[in-house]
C-alpha cells in the first residue's frame, strides 16, 4: 500500500512538473527541437533542473541498504550500447519530432480529452505492444540458437 | 513562436527531479514513463502464481500513471491554464504515436528514463540514447519546417 501511495505522489509531481514546464504543449517541444529556426531553449531548463535535483540522490542511493518502502533497488546496470538501443531511440526521436509529444506529456494530455491526445496515446500503446512482441520473438529465436 | 520560459521550465524540471527522487528513495525504482506505462499491459500473474497487482509492481505502476493523468486536472482546478497546440493532423499524430511507442520500448526508455534518470546516474547507454533521440528529433523538425514546409 505504501508503494502505491508513493507511486501516486511521484506521478502527481511528475505530471504537474511536465505541465508547469510547458512540455505538455507539443508546439513548445517542437520549437525546442527547432534549433535552426525559432528556437525556444526553455526545455533545456526542464532536463537541467530535473538532473540537478535527481543526480545527488542516485549517488546517495548506492549507500542505502534498501529503499524506504520496498525490498530492493532496481537500477539498470547494463552499460552496453547496442543496435537495439540506437534503432529504438532513433525511432522514438522521429515520432517525437513529428508531433512534439513523448510518453509522459502524452499521458498528461489524456485528461484534456482532445481527440489528438487520445489518438496519440492509443497508437503509442499499440507501438509499445508491437515492440514487446518483436523483442519476445527475437529472444525466443536467440534461445533456440543457443 | 512560443515564449521563452526559463523560470517556469526550471520549476517544472525541479518537480520532475523530485518525482524521480520519491520513486527512487521510496520504491527503489527508476521513473521511466515508457517502461512503467508499457509494463501495465504485461501479464498480471507473478511466477509464484500471485497477483502482480497486489504483490508485484503493478499497483504502484498504475498509481504512478493515474497520478500523471490527474495532475493537469488538479492544476486546472487551481486556475492554471494549459495550452496545447498540435501542428499536425490526426494521421500524422497516429504515425508519430506509433513511432514513439515502438521506439521508446524497443530502445528501453524515453525522455524520462534515459534523458532524466539515465543522465542523472551517469549512464553511458542513456547518454547514447539521449543524443540519438535528440538528434533525430532535431533533424525531423528541421525537415518538417525548413525543407518540406519552408
Interface residues (C-beta under 8 A of the other chain):
Chain A: X2 X3 X4 X5 X6 X7 X8 X9 X10 X11 X12 X13 X14 X15 X16 X17 X18 X19 X20 X21 X22 X23 X24 X25 X26 X27 X28 X30 X31 X33 X34 X35 X36 X37 X38 X40 X41 X42 X43 X45 X46 X47 X48 X49 X50 X51 X52 X53 X54 X55 X57 X58 X61 X64 X66 X67 X68 X69 X70 X71 X72 X73 X74 X75 X76 X78 X79 X80 X81 X84 X85 X86 X87 X88 X89 X90 X91 X92 X93 X94 X95 X96 X97 X98 X99 X100 X101 X102 X103 X104 X106 X107 X108 X109 X110 X111 X112 X114 X115 X116 X117 X119 X120 X121 X122 X123 X124 X125 X126 X127 X128 X129 X130 X131 X132 X134 X135
Chain B: X1 X2 X3 X4 X5 X6 X8 X9 X10 X11 X12 X13 X14 X15 X16 X17 X18 X19 X20 X21 X22 X23 X24 X25 X26 X27 X28 X29 X30 X31 X33 X34 X37 X38 X41 X42 X59 X60 X61 X62 X63 X64 X65 X66 X67 X68 X69 X70 X71 X72 X73 X74 X75 X80 X82 X83 X84 X85 X86 X87 X88 X90 X92 X93 X94 X95 X96 X97 X98 X99 X100 X101 X102 X103 X104 X105 X106 X107 X108 X109 X110 X111 X112 X114 X115 X116 X117 X119 X120 X121 X122 X123 X124 X125 X128 X129 X130 X132 X133 X134 X135 X136 X137 X138 X139 X140 X141 X142 X144 X145 X146
